[in-house]
Amino acid sequence: MNISEWSDFKIAVAKDKALIDSVANLTKVEPRLIVAVLVGEQIRLFNSDREAYKRWIGPLKILSVESTFSLGVTGIKATTAEVIEKNLKDSLSTFYLGPQYSHLLDFRSDSIESERFKKLTDFKNHFYSYLYAALNVKQIMMQWERSGFTIADRPEILATLFNIGFDGSIPKANPMVGGSTILIRDVPYTFGAIAFEFYYSGELYDAFPFKSVKFDWKNN
């Protein structure tokens, strides 16, 4: 939090407050939790040695939009996006959130892959990056809740599972923090640990304060 890149990140994410709050209202996922998974994905790109940082991230104070292996500001993979979409429709899935969410990611055209790509990689509007991310962590939370293991108050576990994917989400009594290892000024952190450090740091508290409930899943 003492490096210049972190200051740039805080300015950049604050610009998206209205979008993040809008997604939070739609999904009933705490805005600060959405930002926690965003931090893990973005902070590795906010590296002063990277050409992208030197050319536009640092000078313009904007988030990096990925468009290759991972997509958007939250790094959603196309295959993960497809699973999220299917989970919204499949009432038999342990990840199912209920009929009120089933049409949140509906497509307007028959060119689904192209439309999905455009939504997630829109440089001017990151709404869908946040929407997919929020639905991802909420679906994981619901899976664990149904299995009898509550992780609704464990942002570090939710972020870890967000990072490793649905296949790695196996409900159990003692989940471990982990995910991809990210070097920040040569110090290694896991994706889940970064989310934890941010969430409880108080950083960006004015824009994204703590809520008493991270998910409103009983009264959707």
Summary of the structure (lengths in Angstrom):
residues: 220
radius of gyration: 16.5
end to end distance: 35.4
largest distance: 47.9
contacts: 667
relative contact order: 0.17
helix: 50%
strand: 7%
